[in-house]
Amino acid sequence: MTEQSPIRQPQLLPYTAFCEHLPFLSIDPLFIYLALVNIQEFERQYQESVSKILNDLQSMAIVSNRLESTIVEVGSSVQSLNKMVEDFLKQQPESQLAMKHKAKNQSEQRMG
């Protein structure tokens, strides 16, 4: 994701200059001035939060892709190991396997 250039916020006039530009209002200029300051602060915090969330989402997408890749690698390794065991078992004569199984049963009977 490309770095976004920060949005430039318009600068508020100092309160006295702000009042000079609004002599016709019947509402207290301080109320309007504070409301504008609060809106700008809210917008700044909102933009920072959205930016952080987007960065976190991008990081999570990268981690998710790496995890998926690792899971695929592990799955392939397990399949290879399974194939190796199957091939080994196919190569063993049945008599050897039967003798090993019989010997295992006998040792278990002695211990039990």
TANOR-V681136 format. One record per residue. N is the residue number from 1. RES is the residue in one small letter. SS is DSSP state (a for helix, b for strand, c for the rest). BURIAL is # if it has 16 or more other ideal C-beta (glycine too) atoms within 10 Angstrom, else .. D_LAST is the distance of its C-alpha to the last C-alpha in Angstrom with 2 decimals. Layout:
N,RES,SS,BURIAL,D_LAST  N,RES,SS,BURIAL,D_LAST
//
This chain:
1,m,c,.,65.34  2,t,c,.,68.75  3,e,c,.,70.00  4,q,c,.,72.39  5,s,c,.,75.64  6,p,c,.,76.04  7,i,c,.,78.36  8,r,c,.,81.48  9,q,c,.,82.30  10,p,c,.,85.97  11,q,c,.,87.15  12,l,c,.,88.62  13,l,c,.,92.03  14,p,c,.,92.35  15,y,a,.,92.98  16,t,a,.,96.73  17,a,a,.,97.24  18,f,a,.,95.14  19,c,a,#,97.42  20,e,a,.,100.54  21,h,c,.,99.40  22,l,c,.,98.84  23,p,c,.,101.98  24,f,c,.,102.37  25,l,c,.,99.10  26,s,c,.,99.24  27,i,c,.,95.53  28,d,c,.,94.78  29,p,a,#,94.14  30,l,a,.,91.56  31,f,a,.,89.41  32,i,a,.,89.60  33,y,a,#,89.03  34,l,a,.,85.89  35,a,a,.,84.60  36,l,a,.,85.06  37,v,a,.,83.36  38,n,a,.,80.39  39,i,a,.,80.21  40,q,a,.,80.25  41,e,a,.,77.52  42,f,a,.,75.45  43,e,a,.,75.97  44,r,a,.,75.00  45,q,a,.,71.77  46,y,a,.,71.04  47,q,a,.,71.58  48,e,a,.,69.38  49,s,a,.,66.57  50,v,a,.,66.86  51,s,a,.,66.89  52,k,a,.,63.74  53,i,a,.,61.96  54,l,a,.,62.98  55,n,a,.,61.80  56,d,a,.,58.42  57,l,a,.,58.12  58,q,a,.,58.97  59,s,a,.,56.35  60,m,a,.,53.71  61,a,a,.,54.71  62,i,a,.,54.27  63,v,a,.,50.83  64,s,a,.,49.87  65,n,a,.,51.00  66,r,a,.,49.01  67,l,a,.,45.88  68,e,a,.,46.39  69,s,a,.,46.84  70,t,a,.,43.64  71,i,a,.,41.67  72,v,a,.,43.15  73,e,a,.,42.18  74,v,a,.,38.55  75,g,a,.,38.45  76,s,a,.,39.86  77,s,a,.,37.33  78,v,a,.,34.41  79,q,a,.,36.08  80,s,a,.,36.57  81,l,a,.,32.96  82,n,a,.,31.87  83,k,a,.,34.38  84,m,a,.,33.14  85,v,a,.,29.53  86,e,a,.,30.92  87,d,a,.,33.16  88,f,a,.,30.44  89,l,a,.,28.22  90,k,a,.,31.33  91,q,a,.,32.08  92,q,c,.,28.75  93,p,c,.,29.03  94,e,a,.,26.85  95,s,a,.,25.55  96,q,a,.,24.24  97,l,a,.,22.39  98,a,a,.,20.95  99,m,a,.,19.86  100,k,a,.,18.25  101,h,a,.,16.40  102,k,a,.,15.29  103,a,a,.,14.24  104,k,a,.,12.21  105,n,a,.,10.39  106,q,a,.,9.89  107,s,a,.,8.59  108,e,a,.,5.99  109,q,a,.,5.11  110,r,a,.,5.61  111,m,a,.,3.79  112,g,c,.,0.00
//
